Amino acid sequence: MRDYLEANSVEFDDRNIRQSEEARRELLALTGDLMVPYLIYGDRKVTGFDPEGIDAIADAYRAATAGVS
């Protein structure tokens, strides 16, 4: 998912639940599960590698950040 987001110029925060107890707790609180990868943007959520879902988030991100420098 990282490569896909980078290739589509989508900025993201990478949180590794294997290396961070805080990231693990945060994901569990948000989703009730520890399934990764998990992508959240606003009210949109994508679990696993779902190109259509990621594209929808990338489109929403680009629309929201268009013209922002």
C-alpha positions, 0 to 999 in steps of 0.5 A: 500500500505504501508504494501505491500511495507514494506512486499516486502522490498521496501523503500518509502517516505510516504507523507500524503496529509491530513496532509501536504499542501506541499504534496497536492501541490506536488501530484497535480502538478505531477498528476493533481489530488489528488487520493491516494494512488499514487506510483512513481518510476522513470517514473513508476506510480501506482494509487490505490492499483494495486498489479501488478503495485506495483510488477513492481515497486518493481522489478525495485527498487530491480534491481536498488538497488541490491548490493547497501549498 
